[in-house]
Amino acid sequence: PVRFWSRVHFRFATKTIAALAAAQMIVFALIATYIEFEYIGKDRDRSVFSPPAEHLESLRSRAPVQNPRPRDPSLLRVLNFNAWEVEGWIPQFIVAASRDRELRLELIPPAVAELQPDIVILQEVWKYQTRLKLIDEFRRLGFAFAVHGSDSMMSWFGIGNGLLIVSRLPLDPDVESKTFSRETRFDEGPLFARKGVLKTRVKVGAERWIDLYATHTGGFTTEERNGAGYNFYSSEQQTKAHQTLELVDFITATNRSENLIVGADLNTHPYVFRNGAYVEGEFTPEYALLTCAGYPPGKVQAPSCLGLRDTFAMLHPSEHSAAYTYDTKENFYANTGTFSYEPRGRIDYIFSKGAGLDPVDSQVVLNQFELSDHYGLLTTFQLK
């Protein structure tokens, strides 16, 4: 009798778990359908397009640099890039899933290697298997070190925080990480993405380490008027500010070096977007919290800002607001995707802090051939 009832209980438990998993999949599919048709926008037809054949052929024909320049130990080159490796396990429902994903996954490592960075900070490498594949490809190209989030950061459907760092220089394998406690949209919650921040250290000398962070904060939903973005939803903006406070607290608590670098997809432009346009000189709360932009000199109140340097804005003070890393007019994938009505923005950053890091060059890169719906940002530091 004991064995009989044990089998009954086991079968009941197994069937219950299977039924719950199926129910979760159905609920997620319904949520994704709702997001598609009511919450994100109705531009489905264009979202299934792929680039023209000649564009893809040009990507395939690209050859990596055969004779890379010798590394200058006095310089440190850091690339930040949102790889847009969004894998829709129910493609017909998740219209924001990446297009040409396998091809781009093959082409991203050699294209990045051509730029000869020392460190590559990637966002939106969601699946564990995808991260392993990229790590293997980058290792073959000379990036011998890699860190990424742990399994504990995975969502219900096995998707992590999407953060990956690969490097030619040694990385500390003892990483620290945090998942944000709130999500800006419910499709970015426990069901799908576990956005947050990842911290390691990079060794740039015999005994010298620099703290290194990768982060990705939540996306906004844009109110659409006459086919164009008009305003971000205020509730999502409040959540984004809360995520940024958590990011500031995490960096403050884990920063143990005099110098630090943060690679970020903040999903926000430096300036506030209001009534269909950016308001120049009015900084978003999240950008201000990280950089102290807009704070009265000497009057920083709690919650204190971090005082990070926006390396691109520092080196391009007159043009930084119009240097877009997410371009819904010029980038093919962004222009023909679900979010094509959203405003263009400089939403990807490389921040730094410390007297030992002097930014000497910063450029928007990977913008000649679209390998993502984002462009990359490459900053060169003079080490002191």
NORRA-V344023 format. One record per residue. RES is the residue in three letters. PSI is psi as a letter, one per 20 degrees, with the letter a starting at -180 (999 if undefined). Layout:
res/psi
RES/PSI
RES/PSI
//
This chain:
res/psi
PRO/h
VAL/g
ARG/g
PHE/g
TRP/h
SER/g
ARG/g
VAL/g
HIS/g
PHE/g
ARG/g
PHE/g
ALA/g
THR/g
LYS/h
THR/g
ILE/g
ALA/g
ALA/g
LEU/g
ALA/g
ALA/g
ALA/h
GLN/g
MET/g
ILE/g
VAL/g
PHE/h
ALA/g
LEU/g
ILE/g
ALA/h
THR/g
TYR/g
ILE/g
GLU/g
PHE/i
GLU/h
TYR/h
ILE/g
GLY/r
LYS/k
ASP/l
ARG/g
ASP/g
ARG/h
SER/i
VAL/j
PHE/q
SER/r
PRO/r
PRO/q
ALA/h
GLU/h
HIS/g
LEU/h
GLU/h
SER/h
LEU/g
ARG/h
SER/i
ARG/p
ALA/p
PRO/q
VAL/p
GLN/h
ASN/m
PRO/q
ARG/q
PRO/q
ARG/p
ASP/o
PRO/i
SER/i
LEU/q
LEU/o
ARG/p
VAL/p
LEU/p
ASN/p
PHE/p
ASN/o
ALA/i
TRP/l
GLU/m
VAL/o
GLU/o
GLY/o
TRP/i
ILE/m
PRO/h
GLN/i
PHE/h
ILE/n
VAL/i
ALA/i
ALA/q
SER/q
ARG/q
ASP/k
ARG/g
GLU/g
LEU/g
ARG/h
LEU/h
GLU/h
LEU/h
ILE/g
PRO/g
PRO/h
ALA/h
VAL/g
ALA/h
GLU/h
LEU/i
GLN/l
PRO/q
ASP/h
ILE/p
VAL/p
ILE/o
LEU/q
GLN/r
GLU/k
VAL/n
TRP/g
LYS/q
TYR/g
GLN/h
THR/g
ARG/g
LEU/h
LYS/g
LEU/g
ILE/g
ASP/g
GLU/g
PHE/h
ARG/h
ARG/h
LEU/j
GLY/i
PHE/n
ALA/i
PHE/q
ALA/q
VAL/q
HIS/r
GLY/q
SER/r
ASP/h
SER/i
MET/j
MET/q
SER/a
TRP/h
PHE/k
GLY/k
ILE/p
GLY/b
ASN/i
GLY/j
LEU/p
LEU/p
ILE/p
VAL/q
SER/q
ARG/h
LEU/q
PRO/p
LEU/q
ASP/o
PRO/i
ASP/n
VAL/q
GLU/q
SER/r
LYS/p
THR/p
PHE/q
SER/i
ARG/q
GLU/q
THR/h
ARG/q
PHE/i
ASP/i
GLU/j
GLY/b
PRO/h
LEU/h
PHE/e
ALA/q
ARG/m
LYS/q
GLY/b
VAL/q
LEU/p
LYS/p
THR/a
ARG/q
VAL/p
LYS/o
VAL/j
GLY/a
ALA/g
GLU/k
ARG/p
TRP/q
ILE/p
ASP/p
LEU/p
TYR/q
ALA/p
THR/q
HIS/o
THR/r
GLY/q
GLY/q
PHE/q
THR/p
THR/p
GLU/p
GLU/p
ARG/p
ASN/k
GLY/j
ALA/q
GLY/q
TYR/g
ASN/q
PHE/q
TYR/p
SER/h
SER/h
GLU/h
GLN/h
GLN/g
THR/g
LYS/g
ALA/h
HIS/g
GLN/g
THR/h
LEU/g
GLU/h
LEU/g
VAL/g
ASP/g
PHE/g
ILE/g
THR/g
ALA/h
THR/i
ASN/o
ARG/j
SER/q
GLU/i
ASN/q
LEU/q
ILE/p
VAL/p
GLY/p
ALA/p
ASP/o
LEU/i
ASN/k
THR/p
HIS/q
PRO/h
TYR/q
VAL/p
PHE/o
ARG/p
ASN/l
GLY/j
ALA/q
TYR/q
VAL/n
GLU/p
GLY/i
GLU/o
PHE/q
THR/q
PRO/h
GLU/g
TYR/g
ALA/h
LEU/h
LEU/h
THR/i
CYS/j
ALA/p
GLY/i
TYR/p
PRO/p
PRO/p
GLY/j
LYS/k
VAL/o
GLN/r
ALA/p
PRO/p
SER/q
CYS/r
LEU/h
GLY/k
LEU/q
ARG/p
ASP/o
THR/h
PHE/g
ALA/h
MET/h
LEU/i
HIS/m
PRO/h
SER/i
GLU/j
HIS/h
SER/i
ALA/j
ALA/n
TYR/p
THR/i
TYR/o
ASP/o
THR/j
LYS/h
GLU/h
ASN/p
PHE/g
TYR/g
ALA/h
ASN/h
THR/j
GLY/a
THR/h
PHE/k
SER/h
TYR/i
GLU/q
PRO/q
ARG/q
GLY/q
ARG/n
ILE/i
ASP/p
TYR/q
ILE/o
PHE/q
SER/r
LYS/q
GLY/q
ALA/i
GLY/i
LEU/o
ASP/o
PRO/p
VAL/i
ASP/q
SER/p
GLN/q
VAL/p
VAL/r
LEU/k
ASN/j
GLN/h
PHE/p
GLU/o
LEU/j
SER/r
ASP/i
HIS/r
TYR/r
GLY/r
LEU/p
LEU/p
THR/p
THR/p
PHE/q
GLN/p
LEU/p
LYS/999
//
